[in-house]
Amino acid sequence: MTVWNLGSINADHVYRLPRLPLAGETLGAASLAHGLGGKGANMSVALARAGADARHIGAVGADGAWMVERLRSYGVGTDAVATVEGPSGHAIILVDDAAENLIVTHAGANARIEPAAVARALDAAAPGDWFLTQNETAAQADSAALARLRGLSVAYAAAPFAPDAVRAVLPHLSLLVLNAVEAEQLRAATGEGVGALGLAHVLVTLGAEGCLWLHEGREWRFAAPRVEAVDTTGAGDTFTGFALALLDEGREMPEAVALAQKAAALKVTRAGAADAIPARAEAERFGEAPEAG
């Protein structure tokens, strides 16, 4: 089947620092790197690297042709990526020596995606496909409703978190993915825990502590592989893309989560976002004992 991802495409400007700055403080960066990012682009790359037929729906400015080509180079379908007036989305990312990050984004072209363009892209979708989106583009709720109407399963990664954005898509969801902070923010906004939302599946990522899967009133906890983190940027996006790729194959949730956690663990050992997402074969081999020589 196919995964249709309405998602952001950002140019990432990554500054390495010994620590994150305090308010009003000026720090010198040890290095600067440029790469492909945006939660949507990261997830599309993760989907493709995991073996899914990933089709990205989004927009860039005239300055974003290199990002579309980079998506293609990873096997992502880009026929539904429009070029619009104005700048592409971009992000300023600060990463410290403890691998923690601070990110500021500018939506740019991501905020100018037309609902009609999403509808045209989904004309090629088939019942049983997946539709994925996040809170970094325009047209999320209308597109999720349309996808559900056309018989697609709908997944939503609730980041960056905004209560109204989550409420708008909840009626259409088959799968909600969020981290522990976002789960608490959602509980505060709705007065209910994520397990009481009536969704078929909820995945709550817990960083180094693993993941929770909530399904049919029950909760399962999965431990995460232990690694030495270099850069946590894009780890959650990697997890989401890999998990959804396996679900799209018809795998069961525990198997999908296990491989997604391996892929995310590998990602945090590498600097960068989309360009640092591992291939499926790497994730499958991760943690295996080396063969005797």
N, C-alpha and C positions, 0 to 999 in steps of 0.2 A: 504494500500500500504506500501512500504518500503522506508526508507531514508538511502541511502548509503553515509557514511561520510568518505572521505579521509582526515584524520586529525592527528595532532600531539598528542603524548602521552608523558607527562613530569612528572618527580618527582619534586614536589614543595618543596622548603625549605623556609619557611616563617618566617621572623624576625620581631618582633614588636619593634618599636622605638617611642620615644616621638615626633620626627620629622624626616624628610628625611635629610640625610647628605649633606653638601656642598662639592664641589670639594676639595679633599685633606684632608677632615676631617674624623676623626675616632670617631665613636659613639658606645657605648655599647648597645646591644639588651636586651630588657626586657624579651623576650621569643623566643623560636624556636619551630616550628611545621613542620612536614613532611606530605605531602598528595599527592593525585592524581591531576594532572593539565595538562596544555597544552590546547590551544584553541580548538583543535579537540576533545580531551577527554571530556572537559567541555561540548561541544555542544552535543556530543553523550549521555552523562549522562542526559543533559537537555531534549533531544529528548525522551529518554526512560522514564524519570520521568514524562514527559507530556503525555505519553501513546503511543508514536510512536513505530513502529517496526524499531529500530535503528541498523544498521550494520556498525561497524567501520572497516575501511581499514587503516592499518598503520603498524608500526614496532617498536619493542623494542630490546634492547640488552639482554644478558643473565641475567642482573641484573633487568630486568623489569617484571618478571613473576608476581610479586605481583600487578603490575598495571593492567595487563590483567585480573587477577582474580577480582580486584576491579571493573573494567568495567562490568564484567559478573554479579557481585553481584547487580548491578543497573539495570540489564535487557538488557544490550547492547550485541549484537551478536559480537563475536570476532574471528570467524573462519578465517577472512581475515587479522588478525594481525600476522605478521611474526616475527620471532626471528632472528636477524642478528648479525654479528660480531661487536664488539665495544660497547661503553656505550649507554644506553638509553638517550633520551633527558631529560634535567632538567632545572629548573629555580630557580634563587635566587630572592626572592620577599621581598621587604622592605615595611612595612605598618606602617603609623604613627598614632598618636592619632586623627587626623582629617579624618581618613579612606582613605587618599590618598596613592597611591603606586608607587613604582619604581621597574621595573622588568628587569632582565638580563637573557636571555635564551641561552642555548647551544643546537643545533639541535640534535646532536647525531644520533641515529637510524632514526629519522624523515627525515634526509637528504639522507638516503640510501634506500628509498622505490623504488622498481623497477616498471616501467610502466607495465611490463608484469604481475606483481602480481595484479595490479589494474584491468587490463583487465580480468584476471581469476575471480576475485571477481564479476565483473559486468556481467559475463556470467549468473549469477543467477538473475540478475535484469530484470524487466519487464517494457514495455512502461507504462508511467504514474507514475512510481516511481520518487523520487527526488534524486538528487546527490548534495552533499554539500562539499565544501572544503574551506580552508583558506590559508594564506601565511606562513605556518610553516612547509611545507613538500616539498619533491620533487614531480615531475610528475603532478603538478596541471593542466597546460594548456592542455596537451595531454589527461589527464583523463577527463577533462570537455568536450573536443571535442568528445571523445568516448562516454561519457554518452549521450550527445545531439544526436549523430548519432543513438544511440540505443533507442531513444524516451523518455529519462528521462528529467524532468525539472531540470535545473541547478541553484543552489544558491551559492553565493560566499560572504564570510565575508572578507572584504579588510583589514585585519590586520595580522601581522604588515604591515603597508602600504609600498608598493613599486610600483612606477608608471608602470614599465615594467610588473610586475606580473599582475596588473589589466588590462592593455591593452591586455595582452595575452589571458585572459579568457573572456573579454567583448563580443566577437562575439557569445559566447555560452550561455550567461546568460538569465535566466528568472527572477532572483531576485538578486539584489545587496544590501548588508547590510554593512553600515559603520557608524562611528560616525562623529560628526561635524568637528573635526580636520582633519580626513581622507577625508571628503567631500571637504574641502578647499584645501587639498594637491592634490586631484584629479583635482579640477578646475584649480589649478596653473600648473599642468602637462599637461593637455589637452587643456586648454584655454576655456573650456566649463563647465557650471554647471552640476551637476549630472542629472538634469531634461532634459538635452539636449542630453543625450547619446543614446536615442532610445531604452531604456530597458522597458520591460513591467511593472516592479515594482522596486522601490528603497525605502529602509527604511534607514532613517538617525536618529540615536539615539542621544539624546541631554542631557543625564544624568538626573539630577533632573528636567530639563525643559521639558522632555517628548520625543516625537518622531515625525518625519515627514514621511509621505507616499506620494511618487510621482508616479502618474499613469495617463497615457493618457493626459499629458499636464496639469494636475491639481495637487494640493497639499493640503493635509489634515494634520492638527496638532493634536496630542493627548497629553493631560496632563499626567504627571506621578504621581503615588501615593507619598505622602510625608512620609518619614521615617527618622529615625536617623541612619545614616550609621555607620557601624563598620568596614567593609572591602569591597571595591568596586571591588576587584579581581574577575573576572569571571562574572560580571554583564551583560556585553554585550553578552557573550557567552550564558548565561542563556536566555536572551531575544531572541537571534537567534534560539536556540533550541526549545523553546516553540512556537515561531511564526511559524516556519517551521512545527512543529508537527501538529498544527491546520490546516495549509494550506494543509498538506498531508491528513487530514481528510475530506477536501472539505469545510472547514469553510471560510467565507469571511474575507478579510484582517482586517477590523476594529475589529472583534471579536478576531482574532489571535493576533493583537497588544495589545488589552486590557488585555488579559490573560498573554501575554509575559511581559508586564510592571509590572503586579502584581508579577509575579515570580521573575523578576529582582529586584524589590523593596524588596521582602523578602530576596533574596540572600544577599543584602548589609547589612542586619541587622545581618549577621552571618559571623564569621571568616572562611576563607578557600576558596577553589575553587570548584572543582567537588563535593567534599564531603559535601558541604554546600548548594547545589542546592535543592530547595524544591520540594516536590511531587505535582502533579497536584491538588489534593484535597486541599492541603494547599493554593495554589495560588487562587483557586476558592473561598475559604472562606475568603481570605484576604480582609479586609475592611468592612466585614459584621458586622452589629450591633450584639452584644452578645444577646442570648436569655434570656428573663426574667426568673429569678429563682423563 
